[in-house]
Amino acid sequence: MDHPLPAILILAAGASSRMRGGDKQMEMVDGAPLIVTLARRALALAPTYVTLPGPDHPRSRALQGVNIAPIMVPDAAEGMGASLRAGAAALPDATPGVMVLPSDMPEITTQDLADLARAWAHNPDQIHRATDQDGTPGHPVLFPARLIPALTTLTGDQGARDLLKNEKVRQVPLPDHHATTDLDTPEDWARWRAAP
């Protein structure tokens, strides 16, 4: 790509509580745990940071040998705000933008990430958000450099919702349901695996 690349921040510090004892990030997708598959897809495009619950967690161990920058989030139980705060604070000062990707989205491809980055390169001062083919907003969301300081102040489990409310958000359609397929429960995973 001939334009600046955003950093990619994968949020993987959450408790996966709706899996009833399982861990959605450790479900196998493309021959590896989902967190590893997503990290590899992201690394094929840009420097990748991953928030994690702690260094001894199975997710952290699964990522050993994968060239990501791990970010430990000891207060992850507070909610998504803690992950976004820690992730944004760990980015290098000159980061031109950050693409935030939840870790439970198995259909997001390297091409999807590249399409979002390419759209953002035309308007790098604005938020860009991936949508379904039909326009339903989803993830990832790409924040410009000017909003990274605001990400470091987020609290609670609302994520960056308030930031999105106060900004012009450009929508970037991705194929099918790539932007909205997030699998939170064992039933979600079973349905997804059974689909053609």
Accessible surface in RSA format (square Angstrom, percent):
REM  Atomic radii and reference values for relative SASA: ProtOr
REM  Chains: A
REM  Algorithm: Lee & Richards
REM  Probe-radius: 1.40
REM  Slices: 20
REM RES _ NUM      All-atoms   Total-Side   Main-Chain    Non-polar    All polar
REM                ABS   REL    ABS   REL    ABS   REL    ABS   REL    ABS   REL
RES MET A   1   103.27  53.5  18.44  12.2  84.83 202.0  31.95  27.2  71.32  94.5
RES ASP A   2   147.65 103.4 105.79 105.3  41.86  99.0  53.13 125.0  94.52  94.3
RES HIS A   3    38.52  21.1  26.41  18.4  12.11  31.0  30.99  31.9   7.53   8.8
RES PRO A   4    84.52  61.6  71.35  65.0  13.17  47.9  83.63  69.0   0.88   5.5
RES LEU A   5    57.11  31.8  42.44  30.4  14.66  36.9  42.44  29.8  14.66  39.5
RES PRO A   6     0.03   0.0   0.00   0.0   0.03   0.1   0.03   0.0   0.00   0.0
RES ALA A   7     5.81   5.3   4.11   6.3   1.70   3.9   4.55   6.4   1.27   3.4
RES ILE A   8     0.00   0.0   0.00   0.0   0.00   0.0   0.00   0.0   0.00   0.0
RES LEU A   9     0.16   0.1   0.16   0.1   0.00   0.0   0.16   0.1   0.00   0.0
RES ILE A  10     0.00   0.0   0.00   0.0   0.00   0.0   0.00   0.0   0.00   0.0
RES LEU A  11    16.27   9.1   9.62   6.9   6.65  16.7   9.89   6.9   6.38  17.2
RES ALA A  12     0.19   0.2   0.00   0.0   0.19   0.4   0.19   0.3   0.00   0.0
RES ALA A  13     4.53   4.2   0.04   0.1   4.49  10.2   0.04   0.1   4.49  11.9
RES GLY A  14    38.57  47.6   0.00   N/A  38.57  47.6  32.31  88.7   6.26  14.0
RES ALA A  15    89.48  82.3  52.41  80.9  37.07  84.3  62.33  87.8  27.14  71.9
RES SER A  16    12.32  10.4   1.07   1.4  11.25  25.9   4.76  10.1   7.56  10.6
RES SER A  17    89.87  75.9  63.16  84.3  26.71  61.5  43.93  93.6  45.93  64.4
RES ARG A  18   141.24  59.3 132.81  67.7   8.43  20.1  61.38  83.9  79.86  48.4
RES MET A  19     8.59   4.4   4.94   3.3   3.65   8.7   4.94   4.2   3.65   4.8
RES ARG A  20   155.27  65.2 118.04  60.2  37.24  88.7  77.08 105.3  78.20  47.4
RES GLY A  21    86.74 107.0   0.00   N/A  86.74 107.0  42.71 117.2  44.03  98.6
RES GLY A  22    37.78  46.6   0.00   N/A  37.78  46.6  27.32  75.0  10.46  23.4
RES ASP A  23    32.15  22.5  23.99  23.9   8.16  19.3  20.06  47.2  12.09  12.1
RES LYS A  24    31.42  15.3  31.42  19.3   0.00   0.0   6.95   6.3  24.47  26.1
RES GLN A  25     4.70   2.6   4.70   3.4   0.00   0.0   0.00   0.0   4.70   3.6
RES MET A  26    58.09  30.1  44.95  29.7  13.14  31.3  45.60  38.8  12.48  16.5
RES GLU A  27    47.83  27.5  43.09  32.6   4.74  11.3   6.03  11.7  41.80  34.1
RES MET A  28   104.85  54.3  98.97  65.5   5.88  14.0  88.57  75.3  16.28  21.6
RES VAL A  29    10.25   6.7   5.55   5.0   4.70  11.3  10.25   8.9   0.00   0.0
RES ASP A  30   115.66  81.0  73.11  72.8  42.56 100.6  29.56  69.6  86.10  85.9
RES GLY A  31    71.63  88.3   0.00   N/A  71.63  88.3  36.28  99.5  35.35  79.2
RES ALA A  32     7.09   6.5   6.08   9.4   1.01   2.3   7.09  10.0   0.00   0.0
RES PRO A  33    27.01  19.7  27.01  24.6   0.00   0.0  27.01  22.3   0.00   0.0
RES LEU A  34     0.00   0.0   0.00   0.0   0.00   0.0   0.00   0.0   0.00   0.0
RES ILE A  35     0.00   0.0   0.00   0.0   0.00   0.0   0.00   0.0   0.00   0.0
RES VAL A  36     5.13   3.4   5.13   4.6   0.00   0.0   5.13   4.5   0.00   0.0
RES THR A  37     8.12   5.8   6.56   6.6   1.56   3.7   6.74   9.1   1.38   2.1
RES LEU A  38     0.43   0.2   0.35   0.2   0.09   0.2   0.35   0.2   0.09   0.2
RES ALA A  39     0.00   0.0   0.00   0.0   0.00   0.0   0.00   0.0   0.00   0.0
RES ARG A  40   132.61  55.7 124.82  63.6   7.79  18.5  48.58  66.4  84.02  50.9
RES ARG A  41    38.49  16.2  36.01  18.4   2.48   5.9  17.44  23.8  21.04  12.8
RES ALA A  42     0.00   0.0   0.00   0.0   0.00   0.0   0.00   0.0   0.00   0.0
RES LEU A  43    50.89  28.3  29.39  21.0  21.50  54.0  29.58  20.8  21.31  57.3
RES ALA A  44    77.03  70.8  32.64  50.4  44.39 101.0  45.69  64.3  31.34  83.0
RES LEU A  45    23.69  13.2  11.72   8.4  11.98  30.1  13.94   9.8   9.75  26.2
RES ALA A  46     6.79   6.2   0.00   0.0   6.79  15.4   6.40   9.0   0.39   1.0
RES PRO A  47    80.79  58.9  70.61  64.4  10.18  37.0  79.77  65.9   1.02   6.3
RES THR A  48     4.18   3.0   0.00   0.0   4.18  10.0   0.00   0.0   4.18   6.3
RES TYR A  49    27.76  13.0  27.76  15.8   0.00   0.0  12.04   9.0  15.73  19.4
RES VAL A  50     0.00   0.0   0.00   0.0   0.00   0.0   0.00   0.0   0.00   0.0
RES THR A  51     0.00   0.0   0.00   0.0   0.00   0.0   0.00   0.0   0.00   0.0
RES LEU A  52     1.08   0.6   1.08   0.8   0.00   0.0   1.08   0.8   0.00   0.0
RES PRO A  53    38.93  28.4  22.36  20.4  16.57  60.2  22.82  18.8  16.11 100.1
RES GLY A  54    13.58  16.7   0.00   N/A  13.58  16.7  13.58  37.3   0.00   0.0
RES PRO A  55    90.10  65.7  81.34  74.2   8.76  31.8  82.28  67.9   7.82  48.6
RES ASP A  56   114.52  80.2 107.11 106.6   7.41  17.5  34.38  80.9  80.14  79.9
RES HIS A  57    49.10  26.8  42.26  29.4   6.85  17.5  27.57  28.4  21.54  25.1
RES PRO A  58    61.20  44.6  58.77  53.6   2.43   8.8  59.96  49.5   1.24   7.7
RES ARG A  59     3.25   1.4   3.25   1.7   0.00   0.0   0.00   0.0   3.25   2.0
RES SER A  60    11.05   9.3   5.79   7.7   5.26  12.1   6.39  13.6   4.66   6.5
RES ARG A  61   128.60  54.0 117.91  60.1  10.69  25.5  49.70  67.9  78.90  47.8
RES ALA A  62    30.45  28.0   4.45   6.9  26.00  59.1  17.60  24.8  12.85  34.0
RES LEU A  63     5.79   3.2   2.53   1.8   3.26   8.2   2.99   2.1   2.81   7.6
RES GLN A  64   132.99  74.4 108.35  79.2  24.64  58.7  46.21  98.4  86.78  65.8
RES GLY A  65    90.04 111.0   0.00   N/A  90.04 111.0  44.35 121.7  45.68 102.3
RES VAL A  66    23.34  15.4  11.28  10.2  12.06  29.1  14.67  12.7   8.67  23.5
RES ASN A  67   130.81  90.2 112.74 109.0  18.07  43.5  33.16  79.8  97.65  94.4
RES ILE A  68    20.17  11.5   4.46   3.3  15.70  37.8   5.32   3.8  14.84  40.3
RES ALA A  69    39.83  36.6  34.33  53.0   5.50  12.5  38.14  53.7   1.69   4.5
RES PRO A  70    77.45  56.4  57.66  52.6  19.79  72.0  57.66  47.6  19.79 123.0
RES ILE A  71    18.63  10.6  15.07  11.2   3.56   8.6  18.63  13.4   0.00   0.0
RES MET A  72    68.24  35.3  51.60  34.1  16.65  39.6  51.60  43.9  16.65  22.1
RES VAL A  73     1.22   0.8   0.16   0.1   1.06   2.6   0.37   0.3   0.85   2.3
RES PRO A  74   127.15  92.7  90.46  82.5  36.69 133.4  96.65  79.8  30.50 189.5
RES ASP A  75    69.24  48.5  60.21  59.9   9.03  21.4  40.89  96.2  28.35  28.3
RES ALA A  76    15.53  14.3   9.41  14.5   6.12  13.9   9.57  13.5   5.96  15.8
RES ALA A  77   110.76 101.8  68.15 105.2  42.61  96.9  80.78 113.8  29.98  79.4
RES GLU A  78    71.49  41.0  45.53  34.4  25.96  61.8  42.46  82.1  29.03  23.7
RES GLY A  79    15.48  19.1   0.00   N/A  15.48  19.1  14.10  38.7   1.38   3.1
RES MET A  80    81.79  42.4  74.16  49.1   7.63  18.2  67.92  57.7  13.87  18.4
RES GLY A  81     0.00   0.0   0.00   N/A   0.00   0.0   0.00   0.0   0.00   0.0
RES ALA A  82     1.07   1.0   0.00   0.0   1.07   2.4   0.02   0.0   1.05   2.8
RES SER A  83     6.52   5.5   6.52   8.7   0.00   0.0   1.58   3.4   4.94   6.9
RES LEU A  84     3.30   1.8   3.26   2.3   0.03   0.1   3.26   2.3   0.03   0.1
RES ARG A  85    55.43  23.3  53.95  27.5   1.48   3.5  25.93  35.4  29.50  17.9
RES ALA A  86    28.06  25.8  16.20  25.0  11.86  27.0  25.60  36.0   2.47   6.5
RES GLY A  87     0.00   0.0   0.00   N/A   0.00   0.0   0.00   0.0   0.00   0.0
RES ALA A  88     3.44   3.2   0.00   0.0   3.44   7.8   0.00   0.0   3.44   9.1
RES ALA A  89    73.47  67.6  41.14  63.5  32.33  73.5  46.63  65.7  26.84  71.1
RES ALA A  90    47.31  43.5  19.03  29.4  28.28  64.3  29.70  41.8  17.61  46.6
RES LEU A  91    14.11   7.9   1.21   0.9  12.90  32.4   1.21   0.8  12.90  34.7
RES PRO A  92    77.57  56.5  62.07  56.6  15.51  56.4  74.52  61.5   3.06  19.0
RES ASP A  93   157.38 110.2 118.13 117.6  39.25  92.8  42.95 101.1 114.44 114.1
RES ALA A  94    95.16  87.5  66.23 102.2  28.93  65.8  78.66 110.8  16.50  43.7
RES THR A  95    13.11   9.3   4.73   4.8   8.39  20.0   7.15   9.6   5.96   9.0
RES PRO A  96    47.72  34.8  37.26  34.0  10.47  38.0  43.50  35.9   4.22  26.2
RES GLY A  97     0.00   0.0   0.00   N/A   0.00   0.0   0.00   0.0   0.00   0.0
RES VAL A  98     0.00   0.0   0.00   0.0   0.00   0.0   0.00   0.0   0.00   0.0
RES MET A  99     0.00   0.0   0.00   0.0   0.00   0.0   0.00   0.0   0.00   0.0
RES VAL A 100     8.38   5.5   8.38   7.6   0.00   0.0   8.38   7.3   0.00   0.0
RES LEU A 101     0.11   0.1   0.11   0.1   0.00   0.0   0.11   0.1   0.00   0.0
RES PRO A 102    19.44  14.2  19.24  17.5   0.20   0.7  19.44  16.0   0.00   0.0
RES SER A 103     3.61   3.0   1.98   2.6   1.63   3.7   0.00   0.0   3.61   5.1
RES ASP A 104    11.14   7.8  11.14  11.1   0.00   0.0   1.84   4.3   9.30   9.3
RES MET A 105     2.28   1.2   2.28   1.5   0.00   0.0   1.68   1.4   0.59   0.8
RES PRO A 106     3.52   2.6   0.00   0.0   3.52  12.8   0.00   0.0   3.52  21.9
RES GLU A 107    45.63  26.2  38.65  29.2   6.98  16.6  18.74  36.2  26.89  22.0
RES ILE A 108     0.03   0.0   0.03   0.0   0.00   0.0   0.03   0.0   0.00   0.0
RES THR A 109    46.00  32.7  46.00  46.6   0.00   0.0  44.41  59.6   1.59   2.4
RES THR A 110    41.38  29.4  39.43  40.0   1.95   4.7  32.79  44.0   8.59  13.0
RES GLN A 111   105.71  59.1 101.28  74.0   4.44  10.6  49.91 106.2  55.80  42.3
RES ASP A 112     1.91   1.3   1.87   1.9   0.03   0.1   0.00   0.0   1.91   1.9
RES LEU A 113     0.31   0.2   0.31   0.2   0.00   0.0   0.31   0.2   0.00   0.0
RES ALA A 114     9.47   8.7   9.47  14.6   0.00   0.0   9.47  13.3   0.00   0.0
RES ASP A 115    43.98  30.8  39.63  39.4   4.34  10.3  14.13  33.3  29.84  29.8
RES LEU A 116     0.00   0.0   0.00   0.0   0.00   0.0   0.00   0.0   0.00   0.0
RES ALA A 117     0.00   0.0   0.00   0.0   0.00   0.0   0.00   0.0   0.00   0.0
RES ARG A 118   105.44  44.3 105.34  53.7   0.10   0.2  46.83  64.0  58.61  35.5
RES ALA A 119    30.13  27.7  20.63  31.8   9.49  21.6  27.05  38.1   3.08   8.2
RES TRP A 120     0.99   0.4   0.99   0.5   0.00   0.0   0.99   0.5   0.00   0.0
RES ALA A 121    25.97  23.9   5.31   8.2  20.66  47.0   6.98   9.8  18.99  50.3
RES HIS A 122   143.75  78.6 115.67  80.4  28.08  71.8  80.66  83.1  63.09  73.4
RES ASN A 123    48.86  33.7  44.16  42.7   4.70  11.3   5.88  14.1  42.98  41.5
RES PRO A 124    67.76  49.4  63.02  57.4   4.74  17.2  63.37  52.3   4.39  27.3
RES ASP A 125    85.34  59.8  83.96  83.6   1.37   3.3  33.35  78.5  51.99  51.8
RES GLN A 126    40.67  22.7  40.56  29.6   0.10   0.2  12.86  27.4  27.81  21.1
RES ILE A 127     0.00   0.0   0.00   0.0   0.00   0.0   0.00   0.0   0.00   0.0
RES HIS A 128     3.48   1.9   3.48   2.4   0.00   0.0   1.59   1.6   1.89   2.2
RES ARG A 129    50.98  21.4  50.98  26.0   0.00   0.0   2.71   3.7  48.26  29.2
RES ALA A 130     0.00   0.0   0.00   0.0   0.00   0.0   0.00   0.0   0.00   0.0
RES THR A 131     2.18   1.6   2.18   2.2   0.00   0.0   0.16   0.2   2.02   3.1
RES ASP A 132     5.87   4.1   5.87   5.8   0.00   0.0   0.41   1.0   5.46   5.4
RES GLN A 133   125.90  70.4  99.48  72.7  26.42  62.9  31.13  66.3  94.76  71.9
RES ASP A 134   111.98  78.4  69.91  69.6  42.07  99.5  50.59 119.1  61.39  61.2
RES GLY A 135    32.98  40.7   0.00   N/A  32.98  40.7  23.73  65.1   9.25  20.7
RES THR A 136    64.16  45.6  59.02  59.8   5.14  12.2  45.17  60.7  18.99  28.7
RES PRO A 137    65.17  47.5  53.27  48.6  11.91  43.3  53.27  44.0  11.91  74.0
RES GLY A 138     4.86   6.0   0.00   N/A   4.86   6.0   4.86  13.3   0.00   0.0
RES HIS A 139    56.28  30.8  56.28  39.1   0.00   0.0  29.58  30.5  26.69  31.1
RES PRO A 140     0.00   0.0   0.00   0.0   0.00   0.0   0.00   0.0   0.00   0.0
RES VAL A 141     4.45   2.9   4.45   4.0   0.00   0.0   4.45   3.9   0.00   0.0
RES LEU A 142     0.00   0.0   0.00   0.0   0.00   0.0   0.00   0.0   0.00   0.0
RES PHE A 143     3.52   1.8   3.52   2.2   0.00   0.0   3.52   2.1   0.00   0.0
RES PRO A 144     0.54   0.4   0.54   0.5   0.00   0.0   0.54   0.4   0.00   0.0
RES ALA A 145    44.92  41.3  37.38  57.7   7.53  17.1  37.61  53.0   7.31  19.4
RES ARG A 146   110.83  46.5  80.83  41.2  30.00  71.4  58.59  80.1  52.23  31.7
RES LEU A 147    13.35   7.4  13.35   9.5   0.00   0.0  13.35   9.4   0.00   0.0
RES ILE A 148    20.27  11.5  20.27  15.1   0.00   0.0  20.27  14.6   0.00   0.0
RES PRO A 149    85.09  62.0  79.27  72.3   5.82  21.2  83.63  69.0   1.45   9.0
RES ALA A 150    31.61  29.1  24.00  37.0   7.61  17.3  29.81  42.0   1.79   4.8
RES LEU A 151     0.07   0.0   0.07   0.1   0.00   0.0   0.07   0.1   0.00   0.0
RES THR A 152    45.95  32.7  33.31  33.8  12.64  30.1  19.99  26.9  25.96  39.2
RES THR A 153    97.54  69.4  75.76  76.8  21.78  51.9  65.54  88.0  31.99  48.4
RES LEU A 154    23.59  13.1  21.26  15.2   2.33   5.9  23.59  16.6   0.00   0.0
RES THR A 155    97.77  69.5  84.90  86.1  12.87  30.7  51.89  69.7  45.88  69.4
RES GLY A 156    28.13  34.7   0.00   N/A  28.13  34.7  27.52  75.5   0.60   1.3
RES ASP A 157    94.66  66.3  79.22  78.8  15.44  36.5  25.54  60.1  69.12  68.9
RES GLN A 158   100.08  56.0  95.38  69.7   4.71  11.2  41.39  88.1  58.69  44.5
RES GLY A 159     5.35   6.6   0.00   N/A   5.35   6.6   1.74   4.8   3.61   8.1
RES ALA A 160    12.27  11.3   5.96   9.2   6.32  14.4   6.00   8.4   6.27  16.6
RES ARG A 161   138.01  57.9 135.73  69.2   2.28   5.4  46.73  63.9  91.28  55.3
RES ASP A 162    80.22  56.2  79.57  79.2   0.66   1.6  25.50  60.0  54.73  54.6
RES LEU A 163    25.19  14.0  24.47  17.5   0.71   1.8  24.93  17.5   0.26   0.7
RES LEU A 164    30.73  17.1  23.60  16.9   7.14  17.9  23.80  16.7   6.93  18.7
RES LYS A 165   153.85  75.1 117.17  71.9  36.69  87.3  87.86  79.1  65.99  70.3
RES ASN A 166   123.11  84.9  88.64  85.7  34.48  83.0  33.05  79.5  90.06  87.1
RES GLU A 167    44.63  25.6  26.78  20.3  17.85  42.5   7.57  14.7  37.05  30.3
RES LYS A 168   127.79  62.3 109.90  67.4  17.89  42.6  71.93  64.7  55.87  59.5
RES VAL A 169    41.49  27.3  20.38  18.5  21.11  50.9  20.38  17.7  21.11  57.3
RES ARG A 170    85.70  36.0  81.34  41.5   4.36  10.4  16.34  22.3  69.37  42.0
RES GLN A 171   100.45  56.2  74.74  54.6  25.71  61.2  24.13  51.4  76.32  57.9
RES VAL A 172    14.97   9.9  14.25  12.9   0.72   1.7  14.97  13.0   0.00   0.0
RES PRO A 173    90.68  66.1  74.34  67.8  16.34  59.4  74.35  61.4  16.33 101.5
RES LEU A 174     2.11   1.2   0.02   0.0   2.09   5.2   1.91   1.3   0.20   0.5
RES PRO A 175    57.37  41.8  53.31  48.6   4.06  14.8  56.68  46.8   0.69   4.3
RES ASP A 176    80.62  56.5  76.71  76.4   3.91   9.2  18.95  44.6  61.67  61.5
RES HIS A 177   106.82  58.4 106.82  74.2   0.00   0.0  71.98  74.2  34.83  40.5
RES HIS A 178    31.32  17.1  31.32  21.8   0.00   0.0  14.82  15.3  16.50  19.2
RES ALA A 179     0.61   0.6   0.00   0.0   0.61   1.4   0.00   0.0   0.61   1.6
RES THR A 180    43.55  31.0  24.90  25.2  18.65  44.4  24.50  32.9  19.05  28.8
RES THR A 181    21.14  15.0  14.77  15.0   6.36  15.2  13.38  18.0   7.76  11.7
RES ASP A 182    67.92  47.6  57.35  57.1  10.57  25.0   4.29  10.1  63.64  63.5
RES LEU A 183    11.16   6.2  11.16   8.0   0.00   0.0  11.16   7.8   0.00   0.0
RES ASP A 184    24.91  17.4  24.14  24.0   0.77   1.8   2.41   5.7  22.50  22.4
RES THR A 185    19.41  13.8  19.41  19.7   0.00   0.0  16.88  22.7   2.53   3.8
RES PRO A 186    46.26  33.7  39.32  35.8   6.95  25.3  41.89  34.6   4.38  27.2
RES GLU A 187    82.97  47.6  78.90  59.7   4.07   9.7  53.09 102.7  29.88  24.4
RES ASP A 188    28.58  20.0  25.92  25.8   2.67   6.3   5.05  11.9  23.54  23.5
RES TRP A 189     6.71   2.7   6.71   3.2   0.00   0.0   6.71   3.6   0.00   0.0
RES ALA A 190    63.37  58.3  51.12  78.9  12.25  27.9  58.93  83.0   4.44  11.8
RES ARG A 191   154.90  65.0 145.14  74.0   9.76  23.2  77.63 106.1  77.27  46.8
RES TRP A 192    65.01  26.1  52.79  25.6  12.21  28.7  53.15  28.3  11.85  19.2
RES ARG A 193   116.14  48.8  83.33  42.5  32.81  78.1  57.40  78.4  58.74  35.6
RES ALA A 194    87.22  80.2  49.43  76.3  37.79  86.0  60.84  85.7  26.38  69.9
RES ALA A 195    57.91  53.2  37.70  58.2  20.21  46.0  43.45  61.2  14.46  38.3
RES PRO A 196   180.44 131.5 106.90  97.4  73.55 267.3 148.23 122.4  32.22 200.2
END  Absolute sums over single chains surface
CHAIN  1 A     8998.9       6802.2       2196.7       5070.7       3928.2
END  Absolute sums over all chains
TOTAL          8998.9       6802.2       2196.7       5070.7       3928.2
